[in-house]
Amino acid sequence: MSAPEVWPPSLPQSWPLGTSEAMPDILVRSSVDAGPSKVRRRATAGVRPVRATFRMAESSINVLQSFFETTLKGGSLSFEHPRRPSTGSAGYVFRFTRPIEPRVLSGGDVSLGQNPIWEVDLDLEILP
């Protein structure tokens, strides 16, 4: 396996407030004829879902779109981000779980030197 791509340094390096990181779902439940379900571990490690909403300038959205579409081949490749949301520690590998959908929050007026502000939800998973 080749080394993962790296989150672009021109994009935000810290996670915004409201970012969530869930525990991995590694359990299998089996129903039985009577009594509570049986539960066992499916694996010792699992992916951790992460959801973050970033606000960015149009230039940053362009970098993010290029990173997603070209560098990560439409989100099929993983990447390393400098920090994990819950701990801030380094060395974690992420992967997109769905395509990005940037949306304009405020249009700005380019003739006045105001650039649009964009918002984008990133649905990711931290790989074990």
Phi and psi in degrees as GROMACS dihedral restraints (atoms count N, CA, C in turn):
[ dihedral_restraints ]
;  ai    aj    ak    al  type     phi  dphi    fc
    3     4     5     6     1   -79.6    20    10
    4     5     6     7     1   163.4    20    10
    6     7     8     9     1   -65.2    20    10
    7     8     9    10     1   144.1    20    10
    9    10    11    12     1   -69.4    20    10
   10    11    12    13     1   157.5    20    10
   12    13    14    15     1   -65.7    20    10
   13    14    15    16     1   169.3    20    10
   15    16    17    18     1  -117.8    20    10
   16    17    18    19     1   135.6    20    10
   18    19    20    21     1   -53.5    20    10
   19    20    21    22     1   130.0    20    10
   21    22    23    24     1   -59.4    20    10
   22    23    24    25     1   134.5    20    10
   24    25    26    27     1   -65.8    20    10
   25    26    27    28     1   -19.2    20    10
   27    28    29    30     1   -81.3    20    10
   28    29    30    31     1    -8.4    20    10
   30    31    32    33     1   -92.5    20    10
   31    32    33    34     1   162.7    20    10
   33    34    35    36     1   -53.7    20    10
   34    35    36    37     1   135.6    20    10
   36    37    38    39     1   -98.2    20    10
   37    38    39    40     1   -10.0    20    10
   39    40    41    42     1  -117.1    20    10
   40    41    42    43     1   158.3    20    10
   42    43    44    45     1   -86.0    20    10
   43    44    45    46     1   140.4    20    10
   45    46    47    48     1   -72.4    20    10
   46    47    48    49     1   159.3    20    10
   48    49    50    51     1   -56.7    20    10
   49    50    51    52     1   142.8    20    10
   51    52    53    54     1    93.0    20    10
   52    53    54    55     1    -3.7    20    10
   54    55    56    57     1   -65.5    20    10
   55    56    57    58     1   135.9    20    10
   57    58    59    60     1  -115.7    20    10
   58    59    60    61     1   145.0    20    10
   60    61    62    63     1  -133.8    20    10
   61    62    63    64     1   114.9    20    10
   63    64    65    66     1   -93.6    20    10
   64    65    66    67     1   158.5    20    10
   66    67    68    69     1   -71.5    20    10
   67    68    69    70     1   152.6    20    10
   69    70    71    72     1   -70.6    20    10
   70    71    72    73     1   145.4    20    10
   72    73    74    75     1   -94.8    20    10
   73    74    75    76     1    98.1    20    10
   75    76    77    78     1  -116.4    20    10
   76    77    78    79     1    16.0    20    10
   78    79    80    81     1  -101.8    20    10
   79    80    81    82     1   148.6    20    10
   81    82    83    84     1  -118.7    20    10
   82    83    84    85     1   128.4    20    10
   84    85    86    87     1  -108.9    20    10
   85    86    87    88     1   135.3    20    10
   87    88    89    90     1  -123.5    20    10
   88    89    90    91     1   129.5    20    10
   90    91    92    93     1   -79.6    20    10
   91    92    93    94     1   151.2    20    10
   93    94    95    96     1  -123.9    20    10
   94    95    96    97     1   167.7    20    10
   96    97    98    99     1   -62.4    20    10
   97    98    99   100     1   -38.6    20    10
   99   100   101   102     1  -144.8    20    10
  100   101   102   103     1   147.3    20    10
  102   103   104   105     1    90.8    20    10
  103   104   105   106     1  -175.3    20    10
  105   106   107   108     1   -70.9    20    10
  106   107   108   109     1   157.0    20    10
  108   109   110   111     1   -61.9    20    10
  109   110   111   112     1   152.5    20    10
  111   112   113   114     1   -85.3    20    10
  112   113   114   115     1   141.9    20    10
  114   115   116   117     1  -130.0    20    10
  115   116   117   118     1   134.9    20    10
  117   118   119   120     1  -143.0    20    10
  118   119   120   121     1   161.5    20    10
  120   121   122   123     1   -77.9    20    10
  121   122   123   124     1   136.8    20    10
  123   124   125   126     1   -82.7    20    10
  124   125   126   127     1   -34.8    20    10
  126   127   128   129     1  -156.3    20    10
  127   128   129   130     1   170.1    20    10
  129   130   131   132     1   -90.3    20    10
  130   131   132   133     1   -15.5    20    10
  132   133   134   135     1  -139.8    20    10
  133   134   135   136     1   152.2    20    10
  135   136   137   138     1  -148.9    20    10
  136   137   138   139     1   170.9    20    10
  138   139   140   141     1   -75.3    20    10
  139   140   141   142     1   147.6    20    10
  141   142   143   144     1  -109.1    20    10
  142   143   144   145     1   112.7    20    10
  144   145   146   147     1   -65.7    20    10
  145   146   147   148     1   138.5    20    10
  147   148   149   150     1  -130.8    20    10
  148   149   150   151     1   136.7    20    10
  150   151   152   153     1  -131.8    20    10
  151   152   153   154     1   129.3    20    10
  153   154   155   156     1  -140.0    20    10
  154   155   156   157     1   143.9    20    10
  156   157   158   159     1  -116.4    20    10
  157   158   159   160     1   118.1    20    10
  159   160   161   162     1  -106.5    20    10
  160   161   162   163     1   144.8    20    10
  162   163   164   165     1  -108.8    20    10
  163   164   165   166     1   130.3    20    10
  165   166   167   168     1  -142.4    20    10
  166   167   168   169     1   157.5    20    10
  168   169   170   171     1   -74.3    20    10
  169   170   171   172     1   163.1    20    10
  171   172   173   174     1   -59.4    20    10
  172   173   174   175     1   -36.5    20    10
  174   175   176   177     1   -63.0    20    10
  175   176   177   178     1   -37.7    20    10
  177   178   179   180     1   -70.4    20    10
  178   179   180   181     1   -37.0    20    10
  180   181   182   183     1   -62.1    20    10
  181   182   183   184     1   -40.5    20    10
  183   184   185   186     1   -62.2    20    10
  184   185   186   187     1   -40.3    20    10
  186   187   188   189     1   -64.5    20    10
  187   188   189   190     1   -44.8    20    10
  189   190   191   192     1   -62.1    20    10
  190   191   192   193     1   -44.1    20    10
  192   193   194   195     1   -62.9    20    10
  193   194   195   196     1   -42.4    20    10
  195   196   197   198     1   -64.7    20    10
  196   197   198   199     1   -42.2    20    10
  198   199   200   201     1   -59.9    20    10
  199   200   201   202     1   -46.0    20    10
  201   202   203   204     1   -67.1    20    10
  202   203   204   205     1   -51.9    20    10
  204   205   206   207     1   -73.8    20    10
  205   206   207   208     1   -42.7    20    10
  207   208   209   210     1   -96.6    20    10
  208   209   210   211     1   -59.6    20    10
  210   211   212   213     1   -63.7    20    10
  211   212   213   214     1   -45.3    20    10
  213   214   215   216     1   -94.4    20    10
  214   215   216   217     1     8.8    20    10
  216   217   218   219     1    51.5    20    10
  217   218   219   220     1    55.6    20    10
  219   220   221   222     1    73.4    20    10
  220   221   222   223     1    20.8    20    10
  222   223   224   225     1    91.9    20    10
  223   224   225   226     1     6.4    20    10
  225   226   227   228     1   -80.4    20    10
  226   227   228   229     1   -17.6    20    10
  228   229   230   231     1  -102.7    20    10
  229   230   231   232     1   157.6    20    10
  231   232   233   234     1   -91.7    20    10
  232   233   234   235     1   168.0    20    10
  234   235   236   237     1  -147.2    20    10
  235   236   237   238     1   158.0    20    10
  237   238   239   240     1  -101.4    20    10
  238   239   240   241     1   130.1    20    10
  240   241   242   243     1  -105.7    20    10
  241   242   243   244     1   145.7    20    10
  243   244   245   246     1   -65.1    20    10
  244   245   246   247     1   -17.7    20    10
  246   247   248   249     1  -143.0    20    10
  247   248   249   250     1   146.4    20    10
  249   250   251   252     1   -87.8    20    10
  250   251   252   253     1   137.0    20    10
  252   253   254   255     1   -56.9    20    10
  253   254   255   256     1   -44.8    20    10
  255   256   257   258     1   -79.1    20    10
  256   257   258   259     1   -26.3    20    10
  258   259   260   261     1  -120.4    20    10
  259   260   261   262     1   -21.0    20    10
  261   262   263   264     1    79.2    20    10
  262   263   264   265     1    -1.3    20    10
  264   265   266   267     1   -76.7    20    10
  265   266   267   268     1   158.8    20    10
  267   268   269   270     1   -98.6    20    10
  268   269   270   271     1   170.1    20    10
  270   271   272   273     1    90.9    20    10
  271   272   273   274     1    22.8    20    10
  273   274   275   276     1  -104.6    20    10
  274   275   276   277     1   144.1    20    10
  276   277   278   279     1  -106.8    20    10
  277   278   279   280     1   132.0    20    10
  279   280   281   282     1  -117.3    20    10
  280   281   282   283     1   162.3    20    10
  282   283   284   285     1  -146.9    20    10
  283   284   285   286     1   142.1    20    10
  285   286   287   288     1   -70.7    20    10
  286   287   288   289     1   143.4    20    10
  288   289   290   291     1  -106.0    20    10
  289   290   291   292     1   -10.2    20    10
  291   292   293   294     1  -157.2    20    10
  292   293   294   295     1   159.0    20    10
  294   295   296   297     1   -62.9    20    10
  295   296   297   298     1   155.1    20    10
  297   298   299   300     1   -81.4    20    10
  298   299   300   301     1   149.9    20    10
  300   301   302   303     1  -135.3    20    10
  301   302   303   304     1    79.6    20    10
  303   304   305   306     1   -64.2    20    10
  304   305   306   307     1   146.7    20    10
  306   307   308   309     1  -136.9    20    10
  307   308   309   310     1   146.8    20    10
  309   310   311   312     1   -80.5    20    10
  310   311   312   313     1   128.5    20    10
  312   313   314   315     1   -91.6    20    10
  313   314   315   316     1   -44.9    20    10
  315   316   317   318     1  -140.5    20    10
  316   317   318   319     1   136.0    20    10
  318   319   320   321     1   -73.3    20    10
  319   320   321   322     1   -31.4    20    10
  321   322   323   324     1    65.0    20    10
  322   323   324   325     1   174.0    20    10
  324   325   326   327     1  -133.6    20    10
  325   326   327   328     1   103.2    20    10
  327   328   329   330     1   -59.5    20    10
  328   329   330   331     1   -33.1    20    10
  330   331   332   333     1   -65.0    20    10
  331   332   333   334     1   -22.6    20    10
  333   334   335   336     1   -99.6    20    10
  334   335   336   337     1     8.4    20    10
  336   337   338   339     1    80.2    20    10
  337   338   339   340     1    15.3    20    10
  339   340   341   342     1  -100.5    20    10
  340   341   342   343     1   127.2    20    10
  342   343   344   345     1  -100.5    20    10
  343   344   345   346     1   149.6    20    10
  345   346   347   348     1   -62.4    20    10
  346   347   348   349     1   148.8    20    10
  348   349   350   351     1  -104.6    20    10
  349   350   351   352     1   131.4    20    10
  351   352   353   354     1  -112.3    20    10
  352   353   354   355     1   154.4    20    10
  354   355   356   357     1  -128.6    20    10
  355   356   357   358     1   141.2    20    10
  357   358   359   360     1  -145.4    20    10
  358   359   360   361     1   134.1    20    10
  360   361   362   363     1   -90.7    20    10
  361   362   363   364     1   131.2    20    10
  363   364   365   366     1  -110.1    20    10
  364   365   366   367     1   119.7    20    10
  366   367   368   369     1  -105.0    20    10
  367   368   369   370     1   113.4    20    10
  369   370   371   372     1  -128.8    20    10
  370   371   372   373     1   172.4    20    10
  372   373   374   375     1  -138.9    20    10
  373   374   375   376     1   141.3    20    10
  375   376   377   378     1   -88.3    20    10
  376   377   378   379     1   125.0    20    10
  378   379   380   381     1   -82.5    20    10
  379   380   381   382     1   145.6    20    10
